[in-house]
Amino acid sequence: MMEELAKVPWAVIAPLIIIQIILMIVALIDLRKIHATNGPKILWVFIILFANLLGSIAYFIVGRKQS
């Protein structure tokens, strides 16, 4: 197991994980502040949390209602 982890290119993966976490936090904060969304807010919480990077991007593209 440790040998497999040593083979992982962490220099590439670590920044992607950090970007994913930051985008997820920003999406959840924005979801909390915004009043109207396309769909129920609880559904967007689950999409953001469980669809990882694509869920956060989908929220910003589709989930926010344009005024």
All heavy atoms as a GROMACS GRO file, in nm:
protein
  531
    1MET      N    1   0.083  -0.120   0.000
    1MET     CA    2   0.000   0.000   0.000
    1MET      C    3   0.087   0.126   0.000
    1MET      O    4   0.061   0.217  -0.075
    1MET     CB    5  -0.091  -0.004   0.123
    1MET     CG    6  -0.173   0.120   0.141
    1MET     SD    7  -0.323   0.107   0.046
    1MET     CE    8  -0.404   0.252   0.094
    2MET      N    9   0.188   0.130   0.085
    2MET     CA   10   0.274   0.248   0.093
    2MET      C   11   0.355   0.266  -0.034
    2MET      O   12   0.385   0.377  -0.074
    2MET     CB   13   0.368   0.238   0.214
    2MET     CG   14   0.294   0.239   0.347
    2MET     SD   15   0.193   0.387   0.368
    2MET     CE   16   0.318   0.503   0.411
    3GLU      N   17   0.388   0.155  -0.100
    3GLU     CA   18   0.463   0.163  -0.225
    3GLU      C   19   0.379   0.226  -0.334
    3GLU      O   20   0.428   0.303  -0.416
    3GLU     CB   21   0.508   0.023  -0.266
    3GLU     CG   22   0.604  -0.040  -0.168
    3GLU     CD   23   0.606  -0.191  -0.181
    3GLU    OE1   24   0.530  -0.247  -0.262
    3GLU    OE2   25   0.684  -0.253  -0.107
    4GLU      N   26   0.250   0.196  -0.334
    4GLU     CA   27   0.159   0.255  -0.432
    4GLU      C   28   0.142   0.404  -0.408
    4GLU      O   29   0.134   0.482  -0.502
    4GLU     CB   30   0.025   0.184  -0.428
    4GLU     CG   31   0.031   0.040  -0.473
    4GLU     CD   32  -0.099  -0.033  -0.449
    4GLU    OE1   33  -0.196   0.029  -0.404
    4GLU    OE2   34  -0.102  -0.155  -0.476
    5LEU      N   35   0.134   0.445  -0.282
    5LEU     CA   36   0.121   0.587  -0.250
    5LEU      C   37   0.247   0.664  -0.287
    5LEU      O   38   0.240   0.781  -0.323
    5LEU     CB   39   0.091   0.606  -0.102
    5LEU     CG   40  -0.051   0.572  -0.057
    5LEU    CD1   41  -0.063   0.587   0.095
    5LEU    CD2   42  -0.152   0.660  -0.125
    6ALA      N   43   0.360   0.601  -0.280
    6ALA     CA   44   0.486   0.666  -0.316
    6ALA      C   45   0.494   0.691  -0.466
    6ALA      O   46   0.564   0.784  -0.509
    6ALA     CB   47   0.603   0.582  -0.270
    7LYS      N   48   0.422   0.615  -0.545
    7LYS     CA   49   0.424   0.630  -0.691
    7LYS      C   50   0.330   0.739  -0.741
    7LYS      O   51   0.337   0.776  -0.857
    7LYS     CB   52   0.387   0.497  -0.757
    7LYS     CG   53   0.489   0.388  -0.733
    7LYS     CD   54   0.443   0.260  -0.798
    7LYS     CE   55   0.539   0.146  -0.767
    7LYS     NZ   56   0.493   0.019  -0.823
    8VAL      N   57   0.242   0.788  -0.655
    8VAL     CA   58   0.144   0.889  -0.695
    8VAL      C   59   0.215   1.022  -0.718
    8VAL      O   60   0.294   1.066  -0.635
    8VAL     CB   61   0.036   0.904  -0.585
    8VAL    CG1   62  -0.059   1.017  -0.618
    8VAL    CG2   63  -0.040   0.774  -0.568
    9PRO      N   64   0.186   1.090  -0.831
    9PRO     CA   65   0.249   1.220  -0.858
    9PRO      C   66   0.182   1.332  -0.777
    9PRO      O   67   0.097   1.405  -0.826
    9PRO     CB   68   0.228   1.238  -1.009
    9PRO     CG   69   0.104   1.160  -1.038
    9PRO     CD   70   0.106   1.044  -0.944
   10TRP      N   71   0.221   1.345  -0.652
   10TRP     CA   72   0.157   1.440  -0.561
   10TRP      C   73   0.175   1.585  -0.604
   10TRP      O   74   0.094   1.670  -0.570
   10TRP     CB   75   0.208   1.421  -0.419
   10TRP     CG   76   0.159   1.292  -0.360
   10TRP    CD1   77   0.231   1.180  -0.337
   10TRP    CD2   78   0.024   1.260  -0.323
   10TRP    NE1   79   0.152   1.080  -0.288
   10TRP    CE2   80   0.023   1.127  -0.277
   10TRP    CE3   81  -0.095   1.330  -0.323
   10TRP    CZ2   82  -0.091   1.063  -0.233
   10TRP    CZ3   83  -0.210   1.267  -0.278
   10TRP    CH2   84  -0.207   1.136  -0.234
   11ALA      N   85   0.279   1.616  -0.679
   11ALA     CA   86   0.301   1.753  -0.726
   11ALA      C   87   0.190   1.796  -0.822
   11ALA      O   88   0.162   1.915  -0.836
   11ALA     CB   89   0.437   1.765  -0.794
   12VAL      N   90   0.126   1.701  -0.886
   12VAL     CA   91   0.016   1.731  -0.978
   12VAL      C   92  -0.118   1.723  -0.906
   12VAL      O   93  -0.206   1.808  -0.927
   12VAL     CB   94   0.018   1.633  -1.098
   12VAL    CG1   95  -0.101   1.654  -1.188
   12VAL    CG2   96   0.148   1.646  -1.174
   13ILE      N   97  -0.134   1.626  -0.821
   13ILE     CA   98  -0.263   1.600  -0.758
   13ILE      C   99  -0.294   1.698  -0.644
   13ILE      O  100  -0.408   1.741  -0.629
   13ILE     CB  101  -0.269   1.454  -0.709
   13ILE    CG1  102  -0.264   1.362  -0.830
   13ILE    CG2  103  -0.392   1.428  -0.626
   13ILE    CD1  104  -0.259   1.216  -0.798
   14ALA      N  105  -0.196   1.734  -0.565
   14ALA     CA  106  -0.220   1.821  -0.449
   14ALA      C  107  -0.281   1.956  -0.487
   14ALA      O  108  -0.379   1.998  -0.423
   14ALA     CB  109  -0.092   1.840  -0.369
   15PRO      N  110  -0.231   2.027  -0.588
   15PRO     CA  111  -0.295   2.154  -0.625
   15PRO      C  112  -0.439   2.136  -0.672
   15PRO      O  113  -0.525   2.221  -0.643
   15PRO     CB  114  -0.208   2.209  -0.738
   15PRO     CG  115  -0.078   2.143  -0.721
   15PRO     CD  116  -0.107   2.008  -0.662
   16LEU      N  117  -0.468   2.027  -0.741
   16LEU     CA  118  -0.605   2.002  -0.785
   16LEU      C  119  -0.698   1.978  -0.667
   16LEU      O  120  -0.812   2.025  -0.667
   16LEU     CB  121  -0.609   1.882  -0.880
   16LEU     CG  122  -0.537   1.901  -1.013
   16LEU    CD1  123  -0.538   1.772  -1.092
   16LEU    CD2  124  -0.600   2.013  -1.092
   17ILE      N  125  -0.651   1.908  -0.567
   17ILE     CA  126  -0.731   1.884  -0.447
   17ILE      C  127  -0.757   2.016  -0.373
   17ILE      O  128  -0.869   2.042  -0.328
   17ILE     CB  129  -0.663   1.780  -0.356
   17ILE    CG1  130  -0.662   1.644  -0.424
   17ILE    CG2  131  -0.731   1.772  -0.220
   17ILE    CD1  132  -0.580   1.539  -0.353
   18ILE      N  133  -0.656   2.099  -0.364
   18ILE     CA  134  -0.671   2.229  -0.296
   18ILE      C  135  -0.769   2.317  -0.371
   18ILE      O  136  -0.857   2.380  -0.310
   18ILE     CB  137  -0.533   2.296  -0.279
   18ILE    CG1  138  -0.449   2.216  -0.180
   18ILE    CG2  139  -0.548   2.441  -0.234
   18ILE    CD1  140  -0.304   2.258  -0.173
   19ILE      N  141  -0.759   2.321  -0.504
   19ILE     CA  142  -0.853   2.401  -0.585
   19ILE      C  143  -0.995   2.349  -0.568
   19ILE      O  144  -1.089   2.427  -0.555
   19ILE     CB  145  -0.810   2.399  -0.732
   19ILE    CG1  146  -0.683   2.481  -0.750
   19ILE    CG2  147  -0.921   2.452  -0.822
   19ILE    CD1  148  -0.620   2.468  -0.886
   20GLN      N  149  -1.011   2.219  -0.566
   20GLN     CA  150  -1.143   2.158  -0.548
   20GLN      C  151  -1.204   2.198  -0.413
   20GLN      O  152  -1.321   2.235  -0.406
   20GLN     CB  153  -1.132   2.007  -0.557
   20GLN     CG  154  -1.260   1.935  -0.525
   20GLN     CD  155  -1.242   1.786  -0.524
   20GLN    OE1  156  -1.146   1.734  -0.580
   20GLN    NE2  157  -1.335   1.717  -0.461
   21ILE      N  158  -1.126   2.191  -0.307
   21ILE     CA  159  -1.176   2.226  -0.174
   21ILE      C  160  -1.213   2.374  -0.166
   21ILE      O  161  -1.318   2.410  -0.113
   21ILE     CB  162  -1.073   2.187  -0.067
   21ILE    CG1  163  -1.061   2.035  -0.058
   21ILE    CG2  164  -1.108   2.246   0.069
   21ILE    CD1  165  -0.947   1.985   0.027
   22ILE      N  166  -1.128   2.460  -0.222
   22ILE     CA  167  -1.157   2.604  -0.220
   22ILE      C  168  -1.284   2.634  -0.299
   22ILE      O  169  -1.371   2.710  -0.252
   22ILE     CB  170  -1.037   2.684  -0.274
   22ILE    CG1  171  -0.922   2.676  -0.176
   22ILE    CG2  172  -1.076   2.829  -0.302
   22ILE    CD1  173  -0.791   2.733  -0.229
   23LEU      N  174  -1.299   2.575  -0.417
   23LEU     CA  175  -1.418   2.598  -0.498
   23LEU      C  176  -1.543   2.547  -0.429
   23LEU      O  177  -1.649   2.611  -0.433
   23LEU     CB  178  -1.401   2.531  -0.635
   23LEU     CG  179  -1.506   2.561  -0.740
   23LEU    CD1  180  -1.514   2.711  -0.767
   23LEU    CD2  181  -1.476   2.486  -0.867
   24MET      N  182  -1.532   2.434  -0.360
   24MET     CA  183  -1.646   2.379  -0.287
   24MET      C  184  -1.688   2.472  -0.173
   24MET      O  185  -1.807   2.498  -0.154
   24MET     CB  186  -1.610   2.241  -0.231
   24MET     CG  187  -1.725   2.166  -0.170
   24MET     SD  188  -1.677   2.007  -0.098
   24MET     CE  189  -1.597   1.926  -0.233
   25ILE      N  190  -1.592   2.526  -0.100
   25ILE     CA  191  -1.622   2.616   0.011
   25ILE      C  192  -1.686   2.745  -0.041
   25ILE      O  193  -1.786   2.792   0.014
   25ILE     CB  194  -1.495   2.645   0.093
   25ILE    CG1  195  -1.452   2.521   0.169
   25ILE    CG2  196  -1.516   2.762   0.189
   25ILE    CD1  197  -1.315   2.529   0.232
   26VAL      N  198  -1.632   2.800  -0.150
   26VAL     CA  199  -1.687   2.923  -0.208
   26VAL      C  200  -1.830   2.898  -0.257
   26VAL      O  201  -1.919   2.982  -0.236
   26VAL     CB  202  -1.597   2.974  -0.321
   26VAL    CG1  203  -1.665   3.085  -0.399
   26VAL    CG2  204  -1.464   3.022  -0.266
   27ALA      N  205  -1.855   2.784  -0.320
   27ALA     CA  206  -1.989   2.752  -0.368
   27ALA      C  207  -2.088   2.738  -0.252
   27ALA      O  208  -2.201   2.787  -0.259
   27ALA     CB  209  -1.986   2.625  -0.451
   28LEU      N  210  -2.046   2.673  -0.144
   28LEU     CA  211  -2.136   2.658  -0.028
   28LEU      C  212  -2.164   2.792   0.040
   28LEU      O  213  -2.277   2.818   0.082
   28LEU     CB  214  -2.077   2.558   0.071
   28LEU     CG  215  -2.077   2.413   0.025
   28LEU    CD1  216  -1.997   2.326   0.122
   28LEU    CD2  217  -2.218   2.360   0.009
   29ILE      N  218  -2.064   2.878   0.048
   29ILE     CA  219  -2.086   3.012   0.106
   29ILE      C  220  -2.180   3.092   0.018
   29ILE      O  221  -2.272   3.158   0.068
   29ILE     CB  222  -1.951   3.084   0.126
   29ILE    CG1  223  -1.872   3.017   0.238
   29ILE    CG2  224  -1.972   3.232   0.156
   29ILE    CD1  225  -1.729   3.066   0.252
   30ASP      N  226  -2.160   3.087  -0.113
   30ASP     CA  227  -2.247   3.160  -0.205
   30ASP      C  228  -2.390   3.106  -0.198
   30ASP      O  229  -2.486   3.183  -0.200
   30ASP     CB  230  -2.194   3.149  -0.347
   30ASP     CG  231  -2.274   3.234  -0.443
   30ASP    OD1  232  -2.261   3.357  -0.437
   30ASP    OD2  233  -2.350   3.176  -0.524
   31LEU      N  234  -2.404   2.975  -0.189
   31LEU     CA  235  -2.536   2.913  -0.178
   31LEU      C  236  -2.608   2.960  -0.052
   31LEU      O  237  -2.728   2.983  -0.054
   31LEU     CB  238  -2.522   2.761  -0.179
   31LEU     CG  239  -2.652   2.681  -0.170
   31LEU    CD1  240  -2.738   2.706  -0.292
   31LEU    CD2  241  -2.621   2.534  -0.157
   32ARG      N  242  -2.534   2.977   0.054
   32ARG     CA  243  -2.595   3.022   0.179
   32ARG      C  244  -2.641   3.168   0.170
   32ARG      O  245  -2.744   3.205   0.225
   32ARG     CB  246  -2.495   3.008   0.293
   32ARG     CG  247  -2.556   3.047   0.423
   32ARG     CD  248  -2.481   2.992   0.538
   32ARG     NE  249  -2.572   3.003   0.651
   32ARG     CZ  250  -2.545   3.069   0.761
   32ARG    NH1  251  -2.436   3.121   0.777
   32ARG    NH2  252  -2.631   3.078   0.858
   33LYS      N  253  -2.566   3.251   0.098
   33LYS     CA  254  -2.598   3.394   0.089
   33LYS      C  255  -2.709   3.424  -0.011
   33LYS      O  256  -2.784   3.519   0.008
   33LYS     CB  257  -2.473   3.472   0.049
   33LYS     CG  258  -2.370   3.481   0.158
   33LYS     CD  259  -2.253   3.564   0.112
   33LYS     CE  260  -2.148   3.575   0.220
   33LYS     NZ  261  -2.033   3.656   0.175
   34ILE      N  262  -2.718   3.345  -0.118
   34ILE     CA  263  -2.813   3.375  -0.225
   34ILE      C  264  -2.954   3.333  -0.182
   34ILE      O  265  -2.971   3.237  -0.108
   34ILE     CB  266  -2.768   3.306  -0.355
   34ILE    CG1  267  -2.834   3.369  -0.475
   34ILE    CG2  268  -2.795   3.158  -0.351
   34ILE    CD1  269  -2.771   3.327  -0.606
   35HIS      N  270  -3.054   3.408  -0.228
   35HIS     CA  271  -3.192   3.379  -0.187
   35HIS      C  272  -3.263   3.285  -0.282
   35HIS      O  273  -3.340   3.201  -0.240
   35HIS     CB  274  -3.272   3.510  -0.175
   35HIS     CG  275  -3.222   3.597  -0.065
   35HIS    ND1  276  -3.239   3.568   0.067
   35HIS    CD2  277  -3.151   3.713  -0.069
   35HIS    CE1  278  -3.184   3.662   0.142
   35HIS    NE2  279  -3.129   3.752   0.061
   36ALA      N  280  -3.239   3.299  -0.413
   36ALA     CA  281  -3.311   3.218  -0.511
   36ALA      C  282  -3.213   3.133  -0.591
   36ALA      O  283  -3.111   3.182  -0.639
   36ALA     CB  284  -3.389   3.309  -0.604
   37THR      N  285  -3.245   3.006  -0.604
   37THR     CA  286  -3.164   2.915  -0.685
   37THR      C  287  -3.254   2.842  -0.782
   37THR      O  288  -3.377   2.839  -0.766
   37THR     CB  289  -3.092   2.812  -0.597
   37THR    OG1  290  -3.188   2.736  -0.526
   37THR    CG2  291  -2.995   2.877  -0.502
   38ASN      N  292  -3.195   2.781  -0.882
   38ASN     CA  293  -3.270   2.694  -0.974
   38ASN      C  294  -3.275   2.556  -0.911
   38ASN      O  295  -3.186   2.475  -0.928
   38ASN     CB  296  -3.200   2.688  -1.110
   38ASN     CG  297  -3.210   2.818  -1.186
   38ASN    OD1  298  -3.307   2.890  -1.172
   38ASN    ND2  299  -3.108   2.848  -1.263
   39GLY      N  300  -3.380   2.531  -0.837
   39GLY     CA  301  -3.394   2.404  -0.766
   39GLY      C  302  -3.380   2.426  -0.616
   39GLY      O  303  -3.340   2.532  -0.571
   40PRO      N  304  -3.412   2.324  -0.539
   40PRO     CA  305  -3.402   2.335  -0.393
   40PRO      C  306  -3.257   2.348  -0.347
   40PRO      O  307  -3.166   2.286  -0.403
   40PRO     CB  308  -3.463   2.205  -0.342
   40PRO     CG  309  -3.504   2.126  -0.459
   40PRO     CD  310  -3.467   2.198  -0.583
   41LYS      N  311  -3.238   2.429  -0.244
   41LYS     CA  312  -3.103   2.452  -0.193
   41LYS      C  313  -3.040   2.325  -0.137
   41LYS      O  314  -2.919   2.303  -0.155
   41LYS     CB  315  -3.104   2.560  -0.084
   41LYS     CG  316  -3.112   2.698  -0.136
   41LYS     CD  317  -3.089   2.798  -0.024
   41LYS     CE  318  -3.081   2.938  -0.078
   41LYS     NZ  319  -3.042   3.034   0.025
   42ILE      N  320  -3.117   2.241  -0.072
   42ILE     CA  321  -3.061   2.120  -0.014
   42ILE      C  322  -3.007   2.028  -0.124
   42ILE      O  323  -2.906   1.961  -0.106
   42ILE     CB  324  -3.163   2.046   0.077
   42ILE    CG1  325  -3.097   1.934   0.155
   42ILE    CG2  326  -3.279   1.994  -0.004
   42ILE    CD1  327  -3.003   1.982   0.262
   43LEU      N  328  -3.073   2.026  -0.238
   43LEU     CA  329  -3.025   1.948  -0.351
   43LEU      C  330  -2.890   2.000  -0.399
   43LEU      O  331  -2.798   1.922  -0.427
   43LEU     CB  332  -3.126   1.950  -0.465
   43LEU     CG  333  -3.086   1.878  -0.593
   43LEU    CD1  334  -3.073   1.729  -0.566
   43LEU    CD2  335  -3.186   1.905  -0.702
   44TRP      N  336  -2.874   2.133  -0.404
   44TRP     CA  337  -2.747   2.191  -0.446
   44TRP      C  338  -2.636   2.163  -0.345
   44TRP      O  339  -2.521   2.145  -0.382
   44TRP     CB  340  -2.761   2.340  -0.473
   44TRP     CG  341  -2.824   2.363  -0.606
   44TRP    CD1  342  -2.948   2.415  -0.631
   44TRP    CD2  343  -2.767   2.332  -0.733
   44TRP    NE1  344  -2.971   2.416  -0.765
   44TRP    CE2  345  -2.862   2.367  -0.831
   44TRP    CE3  346  -2.646   2.279  -0.774
   44TRP    CZ2  347  -2.837   2.350  -0.967
   44TRP    CZ3  348  -2.622   2.261  -0.909
   44TRP    CH2  349  -2.717   2.297  -1.004
   45VAL      N  350  -2.671   2.157  -0.218
   45VAL     CA  351  -2.570   2.122  -0.117
   45VAL      C  352  -2.516   1.982  -0.144
   45VAL      O  353  -2.394   1.961  -0.145
   45VAL     CB  354  -2.630   2.130   0.026
   45VAL    CG1  355  -2.536   2.067   0.127
   45VAL    CG2  356  -2.660   2.273   0.063
   46PHE      N  357  -2.606   1.887  -0.170
   46PHE     CA  358  -2.561   1.751  -0.198
   46PHE      C  359  -2.483   1.741  -0.329
   46PHE      O  360  -2.384   1.669  -0.338
   46PHE     CB  361  -2.680   1.654  -0.201
   46PHE     CG  362  -2.737   1.627  -0.065
   46PHE    CD1  363  -2.871   1.649  -0.039
   46PHE    CD2  364  -2.657   1.580   0.037
   46PHE    CE1  365  -2.924   1.624   0.086
   46PHE    CE2  366  -2.708   1.555   0.163
   46PHE     CZ  367  -2.842   1.577   0.188
   47ILE      N  368  -2.525   1.816  -0.430
   47ILE     CA  369  -2.452   1.815  -0.557
   47ILE      C  370  -2.312   1.872  -0.539
   47ILE      O  371  -2.214   1.816  -0.589
   47ILE     CB  372  -2.530   1.893  -0.665
   47ILE    CG1  373  -2.657   1.816  -0.705
   47ILE    CG2  374  -2.443   1.919  -0.788
   47ILE    CD1  375  -2.750   1.893  -0.796
   48ILE      N  376  -2.301   1.983  -0.467
   48ILE     CA  377  -2.171   2.045  -0.444
   48ILE      C  378  -2.080   1.952  -0.364
   48ILE      O  379  -1.962   1.936  -0.396
   48ILE     CB  380  -2.187   2.180  -0.373
   48ILE    CG1  381  -2.252   2.282  -0.467
   48ILE    CG2  382  -2.054   2.234  -0.323
   48ILE    CD1  383  -2.298   2.410  -0.399
   49LEU      N  384  -2.134   1.888  -0.262
   49LEU     CA  385  -2.051   1.803  -0.176
   49LEU      C  386  -2.011   1.671  -0.240
   49LEU      O  387  -1.898   1.626  -0.225
   49LEU     CB  388  -2.123   1.776  -0.044
   49LEU     CG  389  -2.138   1.895   0.050
   49LEU    CD1  390  -2.220   1.855   0.173
   49LEU    CD2  391  -2.003   1.948   0.090
   50PHE      N  392  -2.104   1.607  -0.312
   50PHE     CA  393  -2.078   1.472  -0.359
   50PHE      C  394  -2.035   1.464  -0.505
   50PHE      O  395  -1.983   1.361  -0.547
   50PHE     CB  396  -2.200   1.383  -0.335
   50PHE     CG  397  -2.229   1.364  -0.190
   50PHE    CD1  398  -2.346   1.411  -0.134
   50PHE    CD2  399  -2.136   1.303  -0.107
   50PHE    CE1  400  -2.372   1.395   0.002
   50PHE    CE2  401  -2.161   1.287   0.028
   50PHE     CZ  402  -2.280   1.333   0.083
   51ALA      N  403  -2.055   1.569  -0.583
   51ALA     CA  404  -2.010   1.567  -0.722
   51ALA      C  405  -1.874   1.635  -0.734
   51ALA      O  406  -1.826   1.657  -0.846
   51ALA     CB  407  -2.113   1.632  -0.813
   52ASN      N  408  -1.816   1.671  -0.621
   52ASN     CA  409  -1.682   1.728  -0.615
   52ASN      C  410  -1.666   1.850  -0.706
   52ASN      O  411  -1.743   1.942  -0.697
   52ASN     CB  412  -1.576   1.622  -0.642
   52ASN     CG  413  -1.577   1.514  -0.539
   52ASN    OD1  414  -1.605   1.540  -0.423
   52ASN    ND2  415  -1.549   1.393  -0.579
   53LEU      N  416  -1.566   1.849  -0.789
   53LEU     CA  417  -1.533   1.965  -0.872
   53LEU      C  418  -1.646   1.999  -0.969
   53LEU      O  419  -1.683   2.116  -0.983
   53LEU     CB  420  -1.403   1.940  -0.949
   53LEU     CG  421  -1.348   2.055  -1.029
   53LEU    CD1  422  -1.315   2.172  -0.938
   53LEU    CD2  423  -1.224   2.013  -1.104
   54LEU      N  424  -1.704   1.900  -1.031
   54LEU     CA  425  -1.811   1.924  -1.128
   54LEU      C  426  -1.938   1.978  -1.061
   54LEU      O  427  -2.011   2.056  -1.122
   54LEU     CB  428  -1.842   1.797  -1.207
   54LEU     CG  429  -1.730   1.749  -1.298
   54LEU    CD1  430  -1.769   1.618  -1.365
   54LEU    CD2  431  -1.694   1.853  -1.400
   55GLY      N  432  -1.964   1.938  -0.939
   55GLY     CA  433  -2.082   1.988  -0.868
   55GLY      C  434  -2.072   2.136  -0.839
   55GLY      O  435  -2.169   2.211  -0.855
   56SER      N  436  -1.955   2.182  -0.799
   56SER     CA  437  -1.935   2.325  -0.772
   56SER      C  438  -1.945   2.406  -0.900
   56SER      O  439  -2.008   2.512  -0.903
   56SER     CB  440  -1.798   2.348  -0.708
   56SER     OG  441  -1.790   2.280  -0.586
   57ILE      N  442  -1.885   2.356  -1.006
   57ILE     CA  443  -1.892   2.426  -1.134
   57ILE      C  444  -2.036   2.430  -1.184
   57ILE      O  445  -2.083   2.532  -1.234
   57ILE     CB  446  -1.798   2.360  -1.236
   57ILE    CG1  447  -1.653   2.381  -1.193
   57ILE    CG2  448  -1.821   2.415  -1.376
   57ILE    CD1  449  -1.552   2.303  -1.272
   58ALA      N  450  -2.108   2.319  -1.172
   58ALA     CA  451  -2.249   2.314  -1.214
   58ALA      C  452  -2.333   2.413  -1.135
   58ALA      O  453  -2.424   2.476  -1.191
   58ALA     CB  454  -2.304   2.172  -1.197
   59TYR      N  455  -2.305   2.429  -1.007
   59TYR     CA  456  -2.380   2.526  -0.927
   59TYR      C  457  -2.362   2.667  -0.981
   59TYR      O  458  -2.459   2.740  -0.998
   59TYR     CB  459  -2.337   2.521  -0.780
   59TYR     CG  460  -2.388   2.640  -0.703
   59TYR    CD1  461  -2.523   2.652  -0.674
   59TYR    CD2  462  -2.303   2.742  -0.664
   59TYR    CE1  463  -2.572   2.763  -0.606
   59TYR    CE2  464  -2.351   2.853  -0.597
   59TYR     CZ  465  -2.485   2.863  -0.568
   59TYR     OH  466  -2.533   2.973  -0.503
   60PHE      N  467  -2.239   2.705  -1.011
   60PHE     CA  468  -2.215   2.841  -1.059
   60PHE      C  469  -2.270   2.863  -1.199
   60PHE      O  470  -2.309   2.974  -1.233
   60PHE     CB  471  -2.066   2.874  -1.055
   60PHE     CG  472  -2.016   2.903  -0.917
   60PHE    CD1  473  -1.923   2.820  -0.856
   60PHE    CD2  474  -2.064   3.011  -0.844
   60PHE    CE1  475  -1.878   2.846  -0.728
   60PHE    CE2  476  -2.020   3.037  -0.717
   60PHE     CZ  477  -1.927   2.955  -0.658
   61ILE      N  478  -2.278   2.760  -1.281
   61ILE     CA  479  -2.330   2.775  -1.417
   61ILE      C  480  -2.482   2.763  -1.421
   61ILE      O  481  -2.549   2.844  -1.486
   61ILE     CB  482  -2.264   2.671  -1.511
   61ILE    CG1  483  -2.115   2.701  -1.524
   61ILE    CG2  484  -2.332   2.670  -1.647
   61ILE    CD1  485  -2.038   2.596  -1.602
   62VAL      N  486  -2.537   2.664  -1.353
   62VAL     CA  487  -2.679   2.632  -1.365
   62VAL      C  488  -2.759   2.670  -1.240
   62VAL      O  489  -2.873   2.715  -1.251
   62VAL     CB  490  -2.698   2.481  -1.393
   62VAL    CG1  491  -2.844   2.444  -1.402
   62VAL    CG2  492  -2.625   2.441  -1.519
   63GLY      N  493  -2.702   2.655  -1.123
   63GLY     CA  494  -2.778   2.666  -0.998
   63GLY      C  495  -2.818   2.806  -0.958
   63GLY      O  496  -2.922   2.824  -0.895
   64ARG      N  497  -2.738   2.905  -0.993
   64ARG     CA  498  -2.770   3.042  -0.953
   64ARG      C  499  -2.874   3.100  -1.048
   64ARG      O  500  -2.860   3.090  -1.168
   64ARG     CB  501  -2.645   3.128  -0.954
   64ARG     CG  502  -2.541   3.077  -0.858
   64ARG     CD  503  -2.420   3.163  -0.861
   64ARG     NE  504  -2.453   3.282  -0.783
   64ARG     CZ  505  -2.388   3.396  -0.794
   64ARG    NH1  506  -2.289   3.410  -0.876
   64ARG    NH2  507  -2.422   3.497  -0.719
   65LYS      N  508  -2.976   3.162  -0.993
   65LYS     CA  509  -3.074   3.231  -1.076
   65LYS      C  510  -3.017   3.365  -1.121
   65LYS      O  511  -2.963   3.440  -1.040
   65LYS     CB  512  -3.204   3.254  -1.000
   65LYS     CG  513  -3.295   3.136  -1.002
   65LYS     CD  514  -3.434   3.176  -0.964
   65LYS     CE  515  -3.523   3.056  -0.980
   65LYS     NZ  516  -3.658   3.082  -0.943
   66GLN      N  517  -3.029   3.392  -1.247
   66GLN     CA  518  -2.984   3.520  -1.301
   66GLN      C  519  -3.096   3.622  -1.280
   66GLN      O  520  -3.210   3.598  -1.308
   66GLN     CB  521  -2.951   3.507  -1.449
   66GLN     CG  522  -2.847   3.403  -1.478
   66GLN     CD  523  -2.713   3.436  -1.417
   66GLN    OE1  524  -2.676   3.551  -1.408
   66GLN    NE2  525  -2.640   3.334  -1.373
   67SER      N  526  -3.058   3.740  -1.231
   67SER     CA  527  -3.161   3.843  -1.205
   67SER      C  528  -3.185   3.930  -1.325
   67SER      O  529  -3.116   3.934  -1.420
   67SER     CB  530  -3.121   3.927  -1.087
   67SER     OG  531  -2.991   3.976  -1.102
   0.00000   0.00000   0.00000
